[in-house]
Amino acid sequence: MCCGIRCRVYLGIIVTEMVVEKIYLENIISVIIRDAGPDDLDAILAVEESSYVQPWSRNLIEGSLENPRAFHFVACGGTESNVHGFILNLLLVDELHILNIAVGPSFRRCGIGSRLLETSLTTAQKRGAKTAFLEVRRSNIQALTLYIKHGFKVIGVRRGYYSDNREDALVMKKSM
Ligand SMILES: CC(C)(COP(=O)(O)OP(=O)(O)OC[C@H]1O[C@@H](n2cnc3c(N)ncnc32)[C@H](O)[C@@H]1OP(=O)(O)O)[C@@H](O)C(=O)NCCC(=O)NCCS
């Protein structure tokens, strides 16, 4: 985000207005989205651990990266190895399951999560996906807002799904 001060003169009186304009970071530094591979494991784990109270383990992420039915993307800035965010997906016949998405805390609200999600939806659609599903904590407003913005709707609730605090998971679906 970028803020600035603008002055206007009305009938000889100087009026000062605060101007708030949204400037996406990805328009300032170039962020590329590329396929993720085994070499990205450490970087993905670092973003994961900075994003969740109960992060996925190294083994779980590694297993997902090696799953032949899965496909994944990372968002990189500056150099191809500078990973700011990732998304892990599973394609089961015509269903896309979004397993995990995270953007490093310093790079959030810059459009990176949207680009990762859009890239996954487009790729899955090209590979035959008709529907996308995901689960999200009821209290995770930023993720919920992101998904709603991209056309997902809540279709169910898994009561007490998360083991750390027995929080409900909302099940969301998007038809493609
Ligand atoms: C959810 C997450 C991936 C979003 O990534 P991001 O790069 O910040 O998302 P974007 O910048 O593309 O935001 C897209 C939209 O999401 C919504 N959004 C994102 N952050 C938000 C926030 N803090 N508050 C409200 N809405 C928010 C907005 O609608 C936003 O659009 P806008 O900026 O035009 O208003 C990121 O917050 C994150 O990594 N969170 C921790 C991990 C997590 O919870 N993952 C989801 C698990 S289900």
The ligand as an ORCA input file, in Angstrom:
! r2SCAN-3c Opt
* xyz 0 1
  C      -4.287    -16.306      2.697
  C      -3.002    -15.779      2.034
  C      -2.380    -16.924      1.229
  C      -3.386    -14.643      1.070
  O      -2.236    -14.296      0.314
  P      -1.990    -12.802     -0.167
  O      -0.848    -12.824     -1.108
  O      -1.872    -11.915      1.006
  O      -3.354    -12.518     -0.936
  P      -3.620    -11.351     -2.009
  O      -2.728    -10.211     -1.775
  O      -3.611    -11.962     -3.375
  O      -5.087    -10.924     -1.620
  C      -6.177    -11.253     -2.437
  C      -7.457    -10.927     -1.706
  O      -7.571    -11.716     -0.515
  C      -8.217    -10.946      0.488
  N      -7.287    -10.715      1.601
  C      -5.981    -11.028      1.651
  N      -5.479    -10.667      2.855
  C      -6.483    -10.131      3.559
  C      -6.583     -9.584      4.866
  N      -5.520     -9.527      5.688
  N      -7.775     -9.111      5.257
  C      -8.865     -9.174      4.457
  N      -8.823     -9.676      3.198
  C      -7.651    -10.146      2.762
  C      -8.617     -9.642     -0.172
  O      -9.884     -9.830     -0.780
  C      -7.548     -9.518     -1.227
  O      -7.931     -8.693     -2.292
  P      -7.658     -7.111     -2.191
  O      -6.239     -6.937     -1.743
  O      -7.918     -6.634     -3.584
  O      -8.650     -6.609     -1.183
  C      -2.012    -15.213      3.083
  O      -2.697    -14.317      3.932
  C      -1.362    -16.283      3.947
  O      -0.344    -16.873      3.569
  N      -1.928    -16.565      5.140
  C      -1.332    -17.569      6.051
  C      -1.521    -18.971      5.523
  C      -2.994    -19.284      5.317
  O      -3.842    -18.970      6.141
  N      -3.296    -19.977      4.189
  C      -4.657    -20.372      3.848
  C      -4.985    -21.671      4.482
  S      -6.645    -22.218      4.083
*
